[in-house]
Structure formats: C-alpha cells, structure tokens
Amino acid sequence: MTSSPKPLPQGWISVSFDEIGLINPKSIERELTDDDEITFVPMRCVYEMGSGMNVLNVKKFSEVRKGYTPFIDGDLLVAKITPCMENGKVVVAEKLKNGVGFGSTEFHTIRFQKEIEKKLYYFYFLRADIRKDAQRHMTGTAGQLRVPSTFIQNLKVPLPPLPEQHRIVTKIEELLTQLDAGVGSLRKVRAQLKRYRQAVLKAAFEGSLTQEWREEHKGEIKPIVLSKNKKEQISIDEKVQTKSVPLAPIEENEKENIPEQWSISRIGDAVRIIDYRGRTPPYSATGIPHLRSQNIKKGKIVWQNLAFVSDDTYNQYMTRGLPIRGDILFTTEAPLGEVALAPEQKFSIAQRIMLLRPFENVLVPKFLMYQIKSDFFQNQLTRKGTGTTVTGVSSRNFQPIIVKIPSLLEQNRIVDEIERIFSIADEIEQTVTTSLRQADSLRQSILKQAFEGKLVLQDPNDEPASILLERIKAEKARHAAVTKKGKTLQPRSPKRKIKNAN
C-alpha cells in the first residue's frame, strides 16, 4: 500500500483509514420515515477532480433504502469503478436533503470521526499518485474493474495534529482557488478560440473572407458549371460510386448568403461517395491499419488505438474502392461529421466512414473538408441525422446536403486564408494547452507538499496526532458498543420511524 516515502514531520503519525473512520458504513444515523425525502446521487452527479456534486435530485426514502449506497453529510465519497476513480470522482457529501443521501453502489464511503478534518483526505484522493496506486489494486474484469474496500481500509495515510489539519486545508483551498482562477481563464481562451475558428469558417463560406480578393481578380474568376449528368464525370474504373438518389433542384432561397460568382449544389452532385456500411472485416493482431471513426478527430488521423486487418482481408474487403490522393474520410456516426484527408499510406476503412471524392474541376479537397467542418454544413448534417441512442447519417440522407462552390481559384485562396489564420490560433491553443498541463502539475505539487508537511509551518504547541488517535479509537469503541446494542428496524408503515438504512 502507499505510504509516505520520507519521515513524517514531528507530531505526525501514519495510520490506516480503518483506524480513523468507518469504511462503507450501512447506518445513516438518522430517523426517517418512508415518505421523507433524501438526496439521490448517481455517479454522473459527482464531477471529476474535485468539482463538486449535484445535490438537486431528490427521492423518497422508501425508493432508495435498498440497493443503493447510503451516506450522510460529511461522508467522503470515492468512486471505486474504472474509469470514474482514475478521473478523480471524489467529494465530501454536503447539503443533503434531511442530511441523508443514497447513491450509486460504485461509491466507497468513508465516515470520519468528529476530530478529523474531512476535507484533508478529500484532497488526498485528488493526488494522481494515490489514484494510480488504487488503479494497480483494482480487481474484476476489463471494463468492470473496481477498487476493493480492503485497499481503502488498509491504505496508510499521514495524520497531522488536528490544528495543523485545519491549517493545511485552509492553505490548499487558498492556493487552489488562485490556481483555478487561472485555469478558468485559460479554458475561457480555449473556448473563445473554438468560436473564433467557426467565425472564420462562417466568413469563408459566406464569401466575406475573400471579398476584397474577388474585387481585385474579377477578370480571372471562372464560375464552376456543374455537369447536368454527373455520370459523365465518373470514369469507367471509378464506378464504385454508392448508388445515387434523386436529388431535388436547388431552391432560390437556398442560394442566400453567397456571392453572385459562386455556385451551389447538392453534395451528391459534386462528389463521388464510397460507402463501406455493412462491412466489418475480421481483425488481426498486426497488419494493415484499419481506420475507425474514433481515429478521425479535429481534421486529423489519430494513429492510436488502431485495429488491423491482414493483406488477404484487405484485398477482399476494399473491393468497393481504394482511397486515392485527395479523398476525404467522413465519419457517419459516433462521432458524426468528423473529417480528414485520406493518408497516402495503405489503410483499410471501417463501415462508419464514407469516402468522399470531389469531382475534378469542381471542388478542391481541402476546401470541401473545411466546409464540412463549418456550422453551415454541420447544422444541415444534424438535421439529416437519424437514430436515438447514436445519431448517424446514411449515404441517402447525406447526398441532398448543400455545398457552396466558388471558382477553383477562389477555393484555393480561401483554403490559404483559413490555414493562415488557423495556424495563429493553433499556436495560441498550444500555449494554452501547455499552461493547463503546468497548472495540473502545480496542483499535484501543492497536494504532495501538503501531505509531506511542507505546505504550512508546524506548531510545537499542537497536540500530537498520537494523542488524537487515542481519542479516535476510544470514540470508535464507544460507537461500536452502542451500535451492537441497537437493533435494525424495518418500517411497518410510512409513519414508523427507523434508524438504519437496511
């Protein structure tokens, strides 16, 4: 189990949680009737990394008294299941209805004796090294791994004198409040950058980003004329095009917010679509990378958590068409609407990805990719999406979506302007990301120093923690004796009062 690697400061001692608190107590130590209201806390209502919890859910005691984890004001809740535990779902229960809460069975609860500063050990579980240690002791199967109660019971923790506990918590809160203010500002900048990028895309696809450029190059602009029969643009060796659907003519009101030199089209009339839906190949341990929707994020290929297929599988599976330079990968669900340019290396494509191949002399691939990322396109995509649990879009629903098409010269100009502006935004975002990582490192440093006795000064006049522990043991013994004499009552009617949770 985790223990302090260095000698403890004078007056401190090392204890287990089992010595200073009750682990997963069943009693709620309150008298309630079946009709009394209490706070109900499912796992989703406890936020990550000490961000508190939602106490607004209220249920009748009779609805939750069996099958849920009981706790009272002041109890420490620690998520035990993966990944909630690793993500720092820990909180001190406060402001509970009638002082009582019931919640997910995936919580461990620690009820400390009165002479313990509860928030001190709340901060203890926010330490990354402690959560990593808990992760190493998890038991169960993949996806259902849990921290056993024995880990919490036997976990060795430093116990400072009570006055110093208060000083430590006050200092931690002071420092983290200042740190959180800076983190909040950084996150605000990141959110503003996201809105800024969308504002740039909006300007790009309404024509205002290149308005001056169009005035200067009037004589060079050649509007795109789409073929009335798109089959004329598909050569014999490219008849892998997904079956087309009849597309309605463009209405006049759909031509709003575009310059007069631009054209407008249904995307099904401007690109070839190769859909791999309904085809899931057998995977191999190694071989050719098989890109899934999770591997396409923020306009790039993420070469992590890859699946692989063998050469034979690849040759059988990719008969609908091999990617070529300039193709765009488009995710059809989970997540919907992510795009990236097809990489030049050999790869396979999952069924939740469509391949978009812009017709030559109609759409520049990068221009189409950025347009798909714009709110203009994404809003159309959302309206075309179907499904309840997972929203997706079929090739049939995708083809009627509208795309805006300026001249090829202007498309390239727009791409250049977008990438110039985005490169500046990317540099700012990288600085923000680095600063957030540094803030997290500083947070962990503060917490580490707190439990090494380096955050506040020790006071030789403080009562040693060893004497505090003796009092805690005496109080636990007294509580155990009282509990042993008591009886667990079951309600016979809504009016009968009961003492315990079960």
Secondary structure, 3 states (H helix, E strand, C coil): CCCCCCCCCCCCEEEEHHHHEEECCCCCCCCECCCCEEEEECHHHECCCCCCECCCCEEEHHHHCCCCEEEECCCEEEECECCCCCCCCEEECCCCHHHEEEECCCEEEEEECCCCCHHHHHHHCCCHHHHHHHHHCCECCCCCCECCHHHHHHCEEEECCHHHHHHHHHHHHHHHHHHHHHHHHHHHHHHHHHHHHHHHHHHHHHCHHHHHHHHHCHHHCCCCCCCCCHHHHCCHHHCCCCCCCCCCCCCHHHHCCCCCCCEEEEHHHCEEEEECCCCCCCCECCCEEEECHHHEECCEECCCCCEEECHHHHHHHHHHCCCCCCCEEEEEECCEEEEEECCCCCCEECCCEEEEEECCCCCCHHHHHHHHHCHHHHHHHHHHCECCCCCECCHHHHCCCEEEECCHHHHHHHHHHHHHHHHHHHHHHHHHHHHHHHHHHHHHHHHHHHCCCCCCCCCCCCCCHHHHHHHHHHHHHHHHHHHHHCCCCCCCCCCCCECCCC
